[in-house]
Amino acid sequence: MNIIIIEDEKPAARRLSRMLADLDIQVHTMLHSVQESIDWFSTNDHPDLIFLDIQLSDGLSFEIFDTITIKSSIIFTTAYDEYALKAFKLNSIDYLLKPIDDDELEIAINKYKEQQPQKQQLQIDFDDIKKLLVNPMDRVYKKRFTARVGQHLKIFPVEEIECFYSENKGTYLHTTDNRNYLIDTTLEALENELNPQQFFRISRKFYVNINAINDIISYTNSRLQIKLHHFNEQEVIVARERVKDFKAWLE
């Protein structure tokens, strides 16, 4: 199996390569930018499978295929939920949300292998996918959320929500008056509903409101701990792979 990785963060590319090696799969090439990938595809046979990061240092990886006609199967990788992952899943072998999980990687590889006897080439419409990457400034975001309290529905303007978090397979919002409410949604569904200028997903468990941040403290393993004005149910930690983007979001 001829596999390449297109990923601008070299440590992440090396980690993925090691994970694949643990599955007895060797990566032949690692590419790190749109232009490098275009140059490589222009002079090399196309691989069987590409692990494709969405955002590269010099643009979206879809730009590669504006120049090159793709002949490979693709597994998308991304650290950002806002990239219409459900659509990717319909149009590719699979997607993997960073940090990539060992079991999810193995499942994705098995999906690829299962498709090979059928010799079906996936046709990915990158133009349709790019249309899903709407400019955040052009989107209309939710201004309020509701939660059931007994027989009643209670309304919460987003300004009164400090954070959203997941716990025990449920999704909760925490308000500025220091109360928690179970809501009928998931953190993944919130990705297209929350204004990214106001809310940031710091980990798989938390979205935080920038106006609710009281303090930011250095934490172990190059992570950050956030102190919100009222929420103290559990530690609020920025995942290591999201620290850089979190700092940029604050500016």
N, C-alpha and C positions, 0 to 999 in steps of 0.2 A: 504494500500500500504506500503510495507516494503522497506525503502530507506536507503542507507548508503552514506556517503561522504568520499572519500579518497582524502585528501588534507594536505600537510605538513605545510602550514601556518595556524595556529590555528585561528587567527582573521578572515581570509578569510573563513574558514570552518564555524565559528560561524555566520558570516554575511550571508552566503548562507543558513544556517539552519533557520535563522530568516526570510529570504525572502520566503522560502518554507512554514514556519509557517503562513505567511501572506496569503498564498494560501490554508490554512487549510490542509497542508501536514506536518506531523511530521517525523523528521529524527530519526531513531532508534540508529544509531551508527556513530561515526566519527573516521576514522583511519588516521594515519599521516605518515606512512612510508611503504616501500615495505615489510619489515620483519613483521611488526605489522599486515599488511593486510594478509600475507600468514598464520600467526598464527591464525588469526581470521577466515578466510575461512576454515581452517582445522578442526575447531571445531564448526562451526555454519552453519545453513541453509543459502543458498544463498538468497540475497534480490531480490525483483522484479526489482529494478532500482539502478544503481550506478552512482553517480556524480564523475567522475574520473579525477583528475589532472594528467597531463602528467609527469611533472618533480617533483619527490619527493626528500626528503633530502638524501636518500641513493640509488637513482637510478631512472631509468624510470619506471613508473607504469606498463608497459608491462611485466616487469620481474615477477610480481605477477602471471601472467597467463602462464609463463613458467613452473610453479609448480602446479597451480590450473587450472582445466578446468572450464571455466566461464559458468555460467548458468543464467546470469542476462542481462537485457538490460542496455545500457550504454549511458550516456550523457557526452561527454568529456568537460573538462574545461582547459583553458590554457591562460597564459598571453602573449604567444609568437606566432606571426603570422607564423613564419618559420616552424611550425609543420604540414605542408601539410594539412591544415584544410579542403580543399575540399574533400580529400580522406576520412578523418574522417567522414564527413557528409554523404558520401555514405555508410559507413560501420557501422554506429551507429544511434541512434535516432537523435542526433544532436550534435553540439558543441557550447560552450559558451565561448566567448572571454572576459577575465577579463579586467576591472571590470565588473561583470555580470550585465546586464540591466534587470530591472523588467519585461518589456514586452517580451524580448527575453526568459527569464526564463519561463514565462507563456506559450509562444508558444511551447517551447520544451516539457513542461509537457503535453500539449494538444496533441502533436504528439505522445507521449508515450501512452496516454490514447486511442487515436484513433486506435492504433495498437493492443490493447489488445483483442477486440472481435474477431480479426482474429486469435489470438493465434499463432502468428508467432514468432519464436525465431530467433533473429538476429544472424548470424554466423559471427563473426569478425575474420579476419585473421590477427593476430597481427604480424606475420612474414612479411607479405606484407607491413604493415604500418611501421614497424621498418626499412624496406629497404628505406623508403622515408626520414628517418631521416639521411640523408647523412652527413658525417663528413664535416664541412664547409671548411676544408683545401683541400678536394678533389673536390670541386665544381669549375666550371668555371663561373665567374661572368662577367656581362656586363662591357665593358670598355668605352662605349659611349652611349649617348641617342640622339634622334632627336626630333625636334619640327618644326611644320609648321609655317613659317613666310610669310604671303601672299601666293604667288605661289611657294615659295621655301622651301626646307628642310634645317634646320640649324643643324649642328652636335656639340655636347657638350661632350668632354671627362669628365669622372667622376671627374677628378682632378679639373675641373673648376666649379663644382656644389657644392654650399654651403649646400643646403638642398632641400628636396622635401616636398611639403605640399598640403593639400586639402583645397579647398574653393569653396563654392557654387556648390558642386557636380563635380568640376573639380580638376584635379591634375596638379600641377605646379612644375617646378624646378626653383631655384634661383641661378644665376651664380656669379662668383667672380667679374664680372664687374658690379654687382648690377642691373641685369635685371631679369624679370620674364617671363617664357614661359610656355604656356599650352601644356601638353603632352598627348598623347593618351594611357593612362594606368590608373591604380589605385594604391593606396598605398599597397593594399593587393597583387597585382601582383608583386610589387617590392620586396617582401620578399625573393624570390628565385633568384633575379637578382642583388641585391646589396651585396657587400662583407661586412659581419658583422664586420670585423676588421676595416673597414673604415666608415660604416654608421650604425647608431643605431636609432631604432624607439622609440622616447621618449614619444609618445602619439599616440592617434588615428589620429592625424592631421599631425604629423611631423616625417620625417627622417632627421637626421643631419649628416654632414660630420665632423669627429673628427678634421680634419685640418682647419675647418672653425670656430671653437669655440674660441672666444676671451676672454670670461669671464663667470664664473658660480657663481650665487648669490643665497643665501638662500631666499626662497619665502614662502608664507603663506601655512598653512596646510601641512607642512613637504615636500613641493615640492621644485624644483629648477628652477631658471630662467636662460636661456642661452642667452648670447650675442654673436651673430655671427659677423664676420668682416664687413659684408655689409647689411645683411637682417634686415630691420626694419619695415616691413609691418605690423607686429603684434607681440605680446609677444610670445616668444618661451619658453614653460613651460614643464618641465619633470613631467609627471603624477606621483602622489604619489606612486602608486604601482610599478612604474618602476625605482624609484630613486636608490634602492639597486643595481639592475642590471646595471643601468647606471654608477654608481660609479665603479663597478667591470669592466665594459667595458673600462673605462678610464685608468685602471692600466696596 
